[in-house]
Amino acid sequence: MSVIYLLISISIIVAIGFFIAFIRAVKTGQYDDDYTPSVRMLFDDELVKTKVKKTNPKKSTTL
């Protein structure tokens, strides 16, 4: 039974260690995406073509 308590305590310590490493990586900018914004301009035309919708120019609004 004491082995279970030992394993639970070790697993909690390891989990806290991974959580601290994750928080540190986020704060130092490890997950910032520097590549996508520089390439996004190459694919803008494809995005605009899919979003173009036909509008009715004679659409009237009544007040």
Secondary structure, DSSP 8 states (H G I E B T S, - for coil): -HHHHHHHHHHHHHHHHHHHHHHHHHHTTTT---SHHHHHGGGHHHHHHHH-----TT-----
